[in-house]
């Protein structure tokens, strides 16, 4: 047998460090250089690539190894105030990822935003688009109303409406009228 392979175990470190492995036999000696690397962030993910303003989004930062003693602090930032992220998130000792909540803000127009995570000189970006809310449903209750009686109708958006927004409600039946509802401004209009 002219060779043997053996494991080299590396401890978790907070900074890169170099080492030399030396093998000796009968007065001969050979060395090999080994670098023990600290874990770096390799992935920044967001649970959505597009969402209506006002909805929360979950972000995930992932390492290529375990976080060192004391954990690894990852700095976070956003390119636009329509997405608010915490100043940082800490990947706990021995863990390989951490999550954070990004809060989005209502907008009147679609707004592209870049979320940035950085640690140990590595910078990662992830894009998300904050959209204006749209109507996703209108539900009448009941669906059949005897004349002179009153029912209700509920308009659902896919996110909170920006202030002063007006949802226009119309009907093709002149017998139907609409009242104002607190929290949502309804422009009443009946067409025949």
GIFEN-V934636 format. One line per field, one symbol per residue. phi: phi as a letter, one per 20 degrees, with the letter a starting at -180 (. if undefined). burial: b if it has 24 or more other C-alpha atoms within 12 Angstrom, else e. A space follows every 10 residues. Layout:
BEGIN
phi = ???
burial = ???
END
This chain:
BEGIN
phi = .dbbdcfded ffcebfbdbc eddcalnebc cbecdeeffd fcbcccfceb bfgoefcedc dcdeaeffgn ncededbceb ffcddffacd efgnedbbdb ddeddgbecf cfcdeccbal necccbebde dffcfdacce bfeccfgnec dccddddeaf fffmfceedc bedffdccdf cfncedeebd dc
burial = eeeeeeeeee ebbbeeeeee eeeeeeeeee eeeeeeebbb bbbbbbeeeb bbbbbbbbbb bbbebbbbee bbbbbbbbee ebbbbeebbb beeeebbbbb bbbbbbbeee bbbbbbbbbe eeebbbbbbb bbbbeeeeee eeeeeeeeee eebebebebb bbeeeebebe eeeeebbbee eeeeeeeeee ee
END
